[in-house]
Amino acid sequence: MLLNIVCSQTVSAIYALFLAAMLYPEAAKKAREEIDKVVGKDRLPSFADRDNLPYTNALALEVLRWHSVTPTGAHSTKASMTISLTVSSDV
């Protein structure tokens, strides 16, 4: 039963990533370019590459935030807030 739940959550997350890539092709292209630059085309990315893939990592986290596969509580705020992120190109 637990394996079935984990598998369905993984599939839901992958579907959300595909949806995001279709809705925001420029973000998908930027992530692909980063992966090709850091990893190359001869192998798949691994967890060891994670520190060198800040945009791709941020994209994955944003997809999970945007389309959470598990309930995370109420999505409301009492005040407006702005969050800015600066990613250095000196990797």
TAZI-V830429 format. One line per field, one symbol per residue. ss: DSSP state (H for helix, E for strand, - for the rest). phi: phi as a letter, one per 40 degrees, with the letter a starting at -180 (. if undefined). Layout:
# TAZI-V830429
ss->???
phi->???
This chain:
# TAZI-V830429
ss->-HHHHHHHHHHHHHHHHHHHHHH-HHHHHHHHHHHHHH--------HHHHHH-HHHHHHHHHHHHH-------------------------
phi->.ccccccccccccccccccccccbcccccccccccccccgbcaccbcccdccbcccccccccccccbccbcbhcbabcacabbbbbbcccc
